Amino acid sequence: MDAVLKALRTLIIDHMAASELLVSNAAAGSMTVKISDTSRFRDLDEIFLIAGSGTGNNAEGAQILHVGPPPPGLSPLPPPGWMGPWPPTGTPTWPANDGQTLTLTSPISARGFTVAESSYVLKALGYMPLKRVQIGGMKVIPSFPTITLEPTSESNEWMTLRGTSHDYRVSIRTYVLDDNFEKTSLALTKMTEALRDILIDHIHPIIEGEDHTLTADLTIGGTVVKIADTSNFKATDFVYIRDNMAYEHYNDTMIKTVMDPNFLELRGPVDADFLVSRQARLTRVLRYLYDTRPENISYGFAGQGGTFMRASEITWFGKEWLCRPGNVLT
């Protein structure tokens, strides 16, 4: 259970409080920003553009219209009073994602943000930056929003003659300070629904994963991966292949053959390009959860330490099969 809780905490921090440095200057009036990795951002996420050290930490709120560059010649901002979908039917489609560009719903207004001042993008759903993600309940919540993960149960049953299926249950609670404003209630539901979607998208969360950077591009249809060292791999290992593209851009597969010290053959062809220029990487999964789901959400209020809070609770389960080689039928 400890490793599962730690993996969930890392997943939540990575995707609910994503922070990436700018890789090129973003001038006032620009509707795009370029960062090093867009894979943890989604369409319509709220963010802050923040100027780093030596600038007084100037910040500006913004919203992501699209993860990727805008169509050429088409403003990503709908005209005033527009009621239909945007871009409208018949306009150019969104260009291929480059893994670095975020298109905003409105131009940067306050000032420019430069690489020289270590400017960065911070994900802040509801324009409330996540302050804390902690394993276990807290008697006093020191800052808001806060997310806690509390284990509730673990059960097991025989699944095969030599294996047990373990069912881990975790309560994931999100707290915001109740200030009697509608904005706070909407922010809580937005954060909770975003967390639900992240957990659903990561149906096989990485537990004790081992990352290996690709040393050659793996293009669509390819079945052979090149990395620096294959000595830890064996056939049937479960792996993820990812790069800096949007969150849905990945392949999960298994190792078919360890060909030599640098090459691995996959069980089947990949359905996308994974490029060294986009920091492509292969993750060897040391523990595999074969089924997970945030199965229930409840909302309410909580009072702790004299503070009145709005809260939500996600009931999450994860199932893992463990081999029991010592099982002997008698």
C-alpha positions in Angstrom: 0.0 0.0 0.0 2.9 2.4 0.8 4.2 2.4 -2.8 0.6 2.8 -4.2 0.0 5.9 -2.0 3.4 7.4 -3.0 2.7 6.8 -6.7 -0.7 8.4 -6.4 0.7 11.5 -4.6 3.4 11.9 -7.4 0.7 11.5 -10.1 -1.5 14.2 -8.5 1.4 16.6 -8.0 2.7 16.1 -11.5 -0.7 16.7 -13.1 -2.6 19.0 -10.7 0.3 21.4 -10.0 2.4 21.1 -13.2 5.1 23.7 -13.5 7.3 24.2 -16.6 9.9 26.8 -17.6 9.4 28.9 -20.7 11.8 27.9 -23.6 11.2 31.2 -25.5 10.1 34.7 -24.6 6.4 35.4 -24.5 5.7 39.1 -25.4 2.8 41.1 -24.3 0.0 40.6 -26.8 1.1 37.1 -27.6 -1.6 34.3 -27.5 0.9 31.5 -27.3 3.6 30.4 -24.8 6.3 27.8 -25.3 7.4 25.5 -22.5 9.6 22.5 -22.2 6.8 19.9 -21.8 3.0 20.2 -22.5 2.1 16.6 -21.6 0.6 17.5 -18.2 -1.6 20.3 -19.4 -5.1 20.1 -20.9 -7.5 22.3 -23.0 -9.2 24.9 -20.8 -6.8 24.5 -17.8 -6.3 27.7 -15.9 -2.6 28.7 -15.4 -0.4 31.5 -14.1 2.4 33.0 -16.1 5.1 33.9 -13.5 8.3 35.8 -13.8 11.0 34.3 -11.7 13.9 35.6 -9.6 14.8 39.3 -9.6 11.4 40.6 -10.9 9.3 40.6 -7.8 7.5 37.5 -8.9 5.1 39.2 -11.3 2.3 36.9 -12.3 -0.7 36.9 -14.7 -3.6 34.5 -14.9 -4.5 32.9 -18.2 -6.5 30.0 -19.6 -5.4 27.4 -22.1 -7.6 27.2 -25.2 -5.6 24.4 -26.8 -2.5 22.3 -26.0 -0.7 22.9 -29.3 -0.2 25.7 -31.8 -3.2 27.6 -33.3 -4.4 27.2 -36.9 -2.4 29.5 -39.2 -4.2 32.8 -39.8 -7.0 32.1 -37.4 -7.3 33.9 -34.1 -7.9 31.4 -31.3 -10.2 33.9 -29.6 -13.9 33.8 -30.8 -15.5 37.1 -31.9 -17.6 38.9 -29.3 -21.0 37.2 -28.9 -20.0 34.0 -30.7 -22.2 31.2 -29.5 -21.1 28.2 -31.6 -18.0 25.9 -31.4 -14.6 27.5 -31.9 -12.9 27.1 -34.3 -16.1 27.0 -36.4 -16.9 24.3 -38.9 -14.9 24.6 -42.1 -11.9 26.4 -40.6 -8.4 24.9 -40.7 -7.9 22.1 -38.2 -5.5 22.5 -35.4 -1.9 21.8 -36.5 0.0 18.8 -35.1 1.0 19.2 -31.5 4.7 20.1 -31.1 4.9 19.2 -27.4 5.9 22.8 -26.5 3.1 25.3 -27.4 0.1 26.3 -25.3 -2.5 28.5 -27.1 -4.3 30.9 -24.8 -7.9 32.1 -24.8 -6.8 35.8 -24.7 -3.5 37.7 -25.3 -0.9 38.2 -22.6 -1.8 41.7 -21.3 0.3 42.8 -18.3 3.9 42.4 -19.5 6.1 40.1 -21.3 7.7 37.0 -19.7 11.2 36.1 -20.7 13.5 33.1 -20.4 16.2 35.3 -18.9 14.1 36.0 -15.8 13.3 32.2 -15.4 9.6 32.7 -16.3 7.4 29.7 -16.0 3.9 28.4 -16.3 2.1 27.0 -13.2 -1.1 25.0 -13.5 -3.8 26.4 -11.1 -7.3 25.1 -11.6 -9.8 27.7 -10.7 -6.8 30.1 -10.4 -6.1 28.4 -7.1 -2.5 26.9 -7.0 -2.5 23.6 -5.2 -0.6 24.1 -1.9 -0.2 20.6 -0.5 -0.6 16.9 -1.3 -0.2 14.8 1.8 -0.6 11.1 2.7 -2.8 10.7 5.7 -5.5 12.9 7.3 -4.6 16.2 8.9 -6.1 17.6 12.1 -5.5 21.2 10.9 -5.3 22.2 7.2 -2.6 24.9 7.1 -3.2 26.1 3.5 -5.7 25.7 0.7 -6.3 24.0 -1.7 -5.0 20.8 -0.1 -5.4 17.2 -1.2 -5.0 14.3 1.2 -4.7 10.6 0.5 -5.9 8.2 3.2 -5.8 4.4 2.9 -9.1 2.9 3.9 -8.7 -0.9 3.2 -6.9 -3.7 1.5 -8.5 -7.1 0.7 -7.3 -10.1 -1.3 -8.6 -13.3 -2.9 -7.2 -16.2 -4.9 -7.2 -15.3 -8.6 -5.2 -18.3 -9.9 -3.7 -21.4 -8.3 -0.5 -19.5 -7.6 -1.6 -15.8 -7.4 -3.7 -13.5 -5.3 -5.6 -10.4 -6.4 -5.2 -7.5 -4.0 -7.8 -4.6 -3.8 -6.4 -1.4 -2.4 -8.9 1.3 -1.4 -7.9 5.0 -0.9 -10.0 8.1 0.0 -8.7 11.2 -1.8 -10.0 14.4 -0.3 -9.8 17.9 -1.7 -10.2 20.9 0.7 -10.8 24.5 -0.1 -11.6 27.3 2.3 -15.3 28.1 2.5 -15.6 31.9 1.9 -19.4 32.0 0.9 -18.4 32.8 -2.7 -19.8 30.9 -5.7 -16.3 30.9 -7.3 -15.0 28.7 -4.5 -17.6 26.0 -5.0 -17.0 26.0 -8.7 -13.3 25.8 -8.1 -13.7 22.7 -5.9 -15.9 20.9 -8.4 -13.4 21.8 -11.2 -10.4 20.5 -9.3 -12.3 17.3 -8.2 -13.5 16.5 -11.8 -10.0 17.2 -13.2 -8.5 14.8 -10.5 -11.1 12.2 -11.5 -10.2 12.5 -15.2 -6.5 12.2 -14.4 -7.1 9.1 -12.3 -9.2 7.6 -15.1 -6.6 8.4 -17.8 -3.9 6.7 -15.7 -5.8 3.4 -15.3 -2.4 1.7 -14.9 -0.4 4.2 -12.7 3.3 3.8 -12.6 4.3 2.0 -9.3 8.0 2.0 -8.7 8.8 2.8 -12.4 12.2 2.9 -14.0 12.7 5.5 -16.7 15.0 5.1 -19.7 15.6 7.9 -22.3 15.3 6.8 -25.9 18.6 7.3 -27.8 16.9 7.1 -31.3 13.5 8.1 -32.6 10.7 5.6 -32.6 8.3 6.3 -35.4 4.8 5.2 -36.0 4.6 1.4 -36.8 8.0 0.8 -35.3 8.6 -2.2 -33.0 12.3 -1.7 -32.0 13.4 0.7 -29.3 16.9 1.9 -28.7 18.1 2.9 -25.2 21.4 3.2 -23.4 21.2 0.0 -21.4 18.8 -3.0 -21.6 20.5 -5.1 -18.9 17.5 -4.7 -16.4 14.9 -5.8 -19.0 13.4 -9.2 -19.7 10.7 -10.5 -22.0 7.1 -9.8 -20.8 8.2 -6.7 -18.9 5.3 -4.1 -19.1 6.5 -0.7 -20.3 5.1 2.8 -21.2 6.5 4.9 -24.0 5.9 8.6 -23.8 7.3 12.0 -24.8 6.4 15.7 -24.3 3.2 15.7 -26.4 -0.3 16.0 -24.9 -1.4 13.7 -22.1 -3.1 11.1 -24.4 0.1 10.6 -26.5 1.6 7.3 -25.2 1.8 3.6 -25.8 1.6 0.8 -23.2 3.0 -2.5 -24.3 5.2 -5.3 -23.3 8.8 -6.4 -24.2 8.9 -9.2 -26.7 12.7 -9.7 -26.9 15.8 -8.2 -25.4 17.8 -8.1 -28.6 21.2 -6.8 -27.4 22.6 -4.3 -24.9 20.8 -1.3 -26.6 17.8 -2.6 -28.5 14.4 -4.0 -27.3 11.7 -5.5 -29.5 8.1 -4.6 -28.5 5.2 -6.9 -28.6 3.5 -4.8 -31.3 3.9 -1.6 -33.4 3.5 1.8 -31.8 0.7 4.0 -33.1 2.5 7.4 -32.8 5.9 9.0 -33.2 8.1 9.2 -30.1 11.0 11.6 -30.8 14.3 12.2 -29.0 13.8 15.9 -29.6 10.6 15.7 -27.5 12.4 13.9 -24.7 11.0 10.5 -25.6 11.3 7.9 -22.8 10.5 4.3 -22.0 9.3 3.4 -18.5 9.7 -0.1 -17.1 6.8 -0.8 -14.8 8.0 -2.8 -11.8 4.5 -3.3 -10.3 1.4 -3.4 -12.5 -2.1 -2.4 -11.4 -4.4 -4.2 -13.8 -7.6 -2.3 -12.9 -8.1 1.1 -11.2 -11.0 3.6 -11.0 -12.2 6.6 -9.0 -15.6 4.9 -8.5 -17.4 7.6 -6.4 -17.3 11.3 -5.7 -19.1 13.0 -2.7 -19.2 16.7 -1.7 -19.8 18.4 1.6 -18.4 20.5 4.3 -15.7 19.9 6.9 -14.7 21.8 10.1 -11.2 21.4 11.5 -9.3 23.6 13.9 -11.9 26.3 13.8 -11.8 26.5 10.0 -14.9 25.8 7.9 -14.1 24.2 4.6 -15.7 22.8 1.5 -14.5 19.4 0.6 -14.9 16.5 -1.8 -13.9 12.9 -1.5 -13.0 10.5 -4.3 -13.2 6.8 -3.5 -10.4 5.1 -5.5 -9.5 1.5 -5.9 -6.6 -0.3 -7.5 -6.2 -4.0 -8.1 -2.9 -5.9 -8.4 -2.1 -9.5 -9.1 0.8 -11.0 -7.0 2.4 -14.3 -7.8 2.6 -16.8 -4.9 5.2 -19.3 -6.0 5.2 -21.1 -2.7 1.6 -22.1 -2.9 1.4 -25.9 -2.8 -1.9 -27.8 -3.3 -2.4 -30.5 -0.6 
